Amino acid sequence: MIYAVFILDTSGTPVFIWKHAKAPESLFKGRDELLIGNFISAILSFGRETFAAPQRIDFNGYALTFFSTKIEDRLFWIAAVSDS
């Protein structure tokens, strides 16, 4: 099941955040979704600068899956939080 979707621009600014109504309360441990979006941006930036852009990261039963897309020559990252 997909619990949340984050769309970020290349500067790391969340453009869109969606959280499923049935997402477990413990999913983000009470953290603001904006903070989670910034964390995702940091992971993507670190990965691009050091190794390669990540495609998926697993966290104790949950997974962050990453996609990138270009819209009108602008790069956007889409991150989905789901069951692993």
Contacts in CASP RR format, 6 or more apart in sequence:
PFRMAT RR
TARGET T0000
AUTHOR 0000-0000-0000
METHOD contacts of the structure
MODEL  1
MIYAVFILDTSGTPVFIWKHAKAPESLFKGRDELLIGNFISAILSFGRET
FAAPQRIDFNGYALTFFSTKIEDRLFWIAAVSDS
1 20 0 8 1.000
1 22 0 8 1.000
1 82 0 8 1.000
1 83 0 8 1.000
2 20 0 8 1.000
2 80 0 8 1.000
2 81 0 8 1.000
2 82 0 8 1.000
3 19 0 8 1.000
3 20 0 8 1.000
3 22 0 8 1.000
3 23 0 8 1.000
3 24 0 8 1.000
3 27 0 8 1.000
3 62 0 8 1.000
3 81 0 8 1.000
3 82 0 8 1.000
3 83 0 8 1.000
4 17 0 8 1.000
4 18 0 8 1.000
4 19 0 8 1.000
4 20 0 8 1.000
4 23 0 8 1.000
4 27 0 8 1.000
4 28 0 8 1.000
4 33 0 8 1.000
4 36 0 8 1.000
4 80 0 8 1.000
4 81 0 8 1.000
5 16 0 8 1.000
5 17 0 8 1.000
5 18 0 8 1.000
5 78 0 8 1.000
5 79 0 8 1.000
5 80 0 8 1.000
5 81 0 8 1.000
6 14 0 8 1.000
6 16 0 8 1.000
6 17 0 8 1.000
6 33 0 8 1.000
6 36 0 8 1.000
6 37 0 8 1.000
6 40 0 8 1.000
6 77 0 8 1.000
6 78 0 8 1.000
6 79 0 8 1.000
6 80 0 8 1.000
6 81 0 8 1.000
7 14 0 8 1.000
7 15 0 8 1.000
7 16 0 8 1.000
7 17 0 8 1.000
7 76 0 8 1.000
7 77 0 8 1.000
7 78 0 8 1.000
8 14 0 8 1.000
8 15 0 8 1.000
8 37 0 8 1.000
8 40 0 8 1.000
8 41 0 8 1.000
8 44 0 8 1.000
8 76 0 8 1.000
8 77 0 8 1.000
8 78 0 8 1.000
8 79 0 8 1.000
9 15 0 8 1.000
9 74 0 8 1.000
9 75 0 8 1.000
9 76 0 8 1.000
9 77 0 8 1.000
10 74 0 8 1.000
10 75 0 8 1.000
10 76 0 8 1.000
10 77 0 8 1.000
12 37 0 8 1.000
12 38 0 8 1.000
12 41 0 8 1.000
12 44 0 8 1.000
12 45 0 8 1.000
12 77 0 8 1.000
13 41 0 8 1.000
14 33 0 8 1.000
14 34 0 8 1.000
14 37 0 8 1.000
14 38 0 8 1.000
15 76 0 8 1.000
17 33 0 8 1.000
17 34 0 8 1.000
17 37 0 8 1.000
19 33 0 8 1.000
23 81 0 8 1.000
27 62 0 8 1.000
27 81 0 8 1.000
28 36 0 8 1.000
37 79 0 8 1.000
40 64 0 8 1.000
40 77 0 8 1.000
40 79 0 8 1.000
41 77 0 8 1.000
43 54 0 8 1.000
43 57 0 8 1.000
43 64 0 8 1.000
44 53 0 8 1.000
44 54 0 8 1.000
44 66 0 8 1.000
44 77 0 8 1.000
44 79 0 8 1.000
47 53 0 8 1.000
47 54 0 8 1.000
53 66 0 8 1.000
53 68 0 8 1.000
54 64 0 8 1.000
54 66 0 8 1.000
55 65 0 8 1.000
55 66 0 8 1.000
56 63 0 8 1.000
56 64 0 8 1.000
56 65 0 8 1.000
56 66 0 8 1.000
57 63 0 8 1.000
57 64 0 8 1.000
58 84 0 8 1.000
59 84 0 8 1.000
61 83 0 8 1.000
61 84 0 8 1.000
62 81 0 8 1.000
62 82 0 8 1.000
62 83 0 8 1.000
62 84 0 8 1.000
63 81 0 8 1.000
63 82 0 8 1.000
63 83 0 8 1.000
63 84 0 8 1.000
64 79 0 8 1.000
64 80 0 8 1.000
64 81 0 8 1.000
65 79 0 8 1.000
65 80 0 8 1.000
65 82 0 8 1.000
66 77 0 8 1.000
66 78 0 8 1.000
66 79 0 8 1.000
67 77 0 8 1.000
67 78 0 8 1.000
67 79 0 8 1.000
67 80 0 8 1.000
68 75 0 8 1.000
68 76 0 8 1.000
68 77 0 8 1.000
68 78 0 8 1.000
69 75 0 8 1.000
69 76 0 8 1.000
69 78 0 8 1.000
70 76 0 8 1.000
END
